[in-house]
Amino acid sequence: MESMESMERGDLFKQVNGAGERFRLTSEFGDVLIALDRRANGPRLQIEDLRSGRTIHLDPLELASLTWLTHERLGPFLDPSQTGWRSDQGACE
């Protein structure tokens, strides 16, 4: 596979998956389907949790903001007792 530097930005998902603009990431802790959604005003990353069926769309600013977080600040989001095990579909308050 080509290095990330040599890939064109628009071809990233095609190169990763080889079968279009979607790919799946699975571990013992999560199972998600990642897709590039071009239906909005600009490209967004669509992430679907295959276990719960929940989906989120993140635009480039939202994705970039993830890189600003330290692991300590990201920790609460990784705690499934905060939102992942809830039976309702609403956001945690």
C-alpha positions, 0 to 999 in steps of 0.5 A: 500500500502507498504511504499516506503522504503519496495518496491523494486525499480523495483516494484514501478510502478507496486505497484502504478498503479497495472496495469503494468508500467504506471500511470496517474496524473491529476489535473486542471493544468495538465494531464500526463501519466508516464511510465518507459521506459526500451528500452534505455541503462538504465531505463528512466522516460517517461512523456507524456502531454496528453493535448499537446501530447508532450513527454519527457524522463528523465534519473536518473541524470536528475531526480536527478537534479530536486531535486537540484532546489529550488522552485524559480528556478523551477518557470519559468518552471511552467509558461505555457506562456514560453513554454506550450501555444506555438503552435510550438513543438520546445524548447523555446530559 
